[in-house]
Amino acid sequence: MRPAGNFLVATVCALCLSSANPVYAFDFFGLFGEPETAKPSPDAVAYEITVAGLDGALERNVKDAANSWRLRLDSPAAGVGLTRRVVADYPRIADALWASGYFDATVRASVAGVPVSPDGKGADAAAAAAERYKGVALVPVTFDIDPGPRFKLRHVVVYDSRTNAPIDPALFSRKALIFGDDDPAAAAALRAREAEWVDALRDKSFPLAKVVSSRPVIDHREHTMDVAVTIDTGPKAGIGEVQLSGSPGVDPAVIRSFIYLEEGEPYSPRKLADTRKSISRIEAIGGVKVEDGPHLDRNGNLPILVETSERKAHALGASAMFSNINGPSLRAYWMDRNLFGGAERLRFDLEGGLAYYNNSAAFLDFPELKASNLVGVAHVGFIKPALFGSRNDLLLDASLVRERTVYYWAAFGNFNGAIRHRFSDTAAIQAGVEVEGGQFYDVFGLHNYSLLGFPLSGTYDSTDNALAPTKGVRITGRVAPYVKALPNGVGMVESKGQASAYYALDDDAWYILAGRVGLGSIVGSPVQDVPANRRFFAGGGGSVRGYRYRSISPENGFGFPTGGLSLFEASAEARIKVTQNIGVVPFLDVGAAFSSPWPDFNSTLRAAAGLGLRYYTGIGPIRVDVATPLNPRPVDSRLALFIGIGESF
């Protein structure tokens, strides 16, 4: 067998012909934009435009405002049509210049070398001159603009419409009402600041706040502008009744259980955003829109309108992953997102791979396809959200697993049943029962085992995206006591915890710092009695990259790895976007497993560094990581490649 890969190849061909005429290109996919000018034609007055005196953003703004530029590929039939376009553009260009803070600008226009004034003077002569270009050449149209000095904002006063007095500055942050000496008198900048003031008032529970008027006063001698802005704050309000619409196939009680708003609590746009995010966690729900009601109710609260739409009930998916040190794996799933009309999710997962381990540190070739080299998981999971309309969810999971690593193999079945209680959109706790039984073989020999446990776990997740977070923290913790109540039972207490944090250095989240720390411990049983698949190992794509999966382990004194009773792992990444869709990720991972029940750091911490490539898609980033061990053992490969979907943590 050979590894198969799918590659998206885009081929773009353009043929450019140069001559005395303008240049044209065959652009099959529209990747290079539209041509700048039309072709000369005997049936129309084709023209080209020059905007003189401007450059950069101001030139683009003026062109966008001018109909003669936007319609340049739609040539008028006669010269008079062209001159009418040019004359009509005078006020449009003036508005664009004023909006950018240039209030003393002068604009001159000419068609075929004939000046045309804003009142239409010269238009007839210009139209006649333009007619002579028909079918011969492009008519030159020129806008000669002297923008003059850019005006600055001098004084901005915000008034309260109810009192006609300056608004209470306590309603805003200290910097909200401060303008710099170099702030331009640009309409866009002022509108952006007005939007910030309205948003600040909404954050303080004034949901009906709006700008009533904005009155500028221009001082041409000083090249400044003073502005008086009047804002109607409206009454302070709380959250009103939540009204649902849409999704007739999903029980409304389930949707309401994911809404954590309390009637009468202070209004907050952030709470509405959190509500949208929370409802989106229901897999049966596709779109969620959360909006303010049109007016306050009799109690002075603002009703909240929630509109949802349903996703397709069934989904089928597949994915593949390959690593040069762990080999290939394939995954497939099928799910029903709304089994009985209460957003019940039933999902079947099947994962399979080849585990061929020899004396080499790398997965060099594909072994013979036989049972001893196959590993995988068959899993079925069922979630019944909002039991009896509450914030409690029923979770049932069953798995059959065959696992083979460098140091052990295991085959077992597992069943978990739990009740999860959601305190909020970010925090939950669950408790249940777990049964597992199977067989494993390692350095200590062949063992049959069984586990009966009562796991308790909790999660806190304030991140903004499950697959590619840009901010927030994610904390998980689990404690599971197991009792010797079944044949070949093992008594122990297993604890695991992990915390990760994400921080964007810029508003567009092109530069993100991410960090992770993980800990684990097993107490109450010697390492040889603990099932090999439950012992702690480090290494692999979600652990210490650069090392083979679950290959970092303490030894028994004779050079045979055993797995540990405790674990420590840590990772740091800088996630840097190069373009909107492509990013690079330098990273550093460290980790080790320990023979003691608590990390004592007597074992060597293994470290790896590397560089990742990300391609961001609508379903999450496609990840390619290349790592190298910083303190390798003789058996370790010097390079490890990991390919998958989603960030490593």
Buried (B, 14 or more C-beta within 10 A) or exposed (E): EEEEEEEEEEEEEEEEEEEEEBEBEEBEEEEEEEBEBBBBEEEBBBBBBEBEBBEEEBBBBBBEBBBBBEEBEEBBEBBBBBBBBBBBBBEBBBBBBBBBBBBBBEBBBBBBEBBBEBEBEBBBBBBBBBBEBBEEBBBBBBBBBEBBEBBBBBEBEBBBBEEEEEBEEEBBEEEBBEBEEEBBBBBEBBEEBBEBBBEBBBBBBBBBBEBEEBEBEBBEEEBBBBBBBBBBBBEBBBBBBBEBEBBEEBBBBBBBBBBBBEBEEEBBBEBBEBBBBBBBEBBBBBBBEBEBBEEBBEEEBBBBBBBBEBBEEEEEEEBBBBBBBBBBBBBBBEBBBBBEEBBBBBBBBBBBBBBBBEEEBBBEEBBEEEEEBEBBBBBBBBBBBBBEEEBBBBBBBBBBBBBBBBBBBBBBEBEBBBEBBBEEBBBBBBEBEBBBBBBBBBBBEEBEBBBBBBBBBBBBBBBBBEBBBBBBBBBBBBBBBBEBEBEEBBBBBBBBBBBBBBBBEEEEBBBBBBBBBBBBBBBBBEBBEBBBBBBBBBBBBBBBBBBBBBBBBBEBEEEEBBBBBBBBBBBBBBBBBEEEEEBEBEBBBBBBBBBBBBBEEEBEBBBBBBEBBBEBEEEBBBBBBBBBBBEBEEEBBEBBBBBBBBBBB
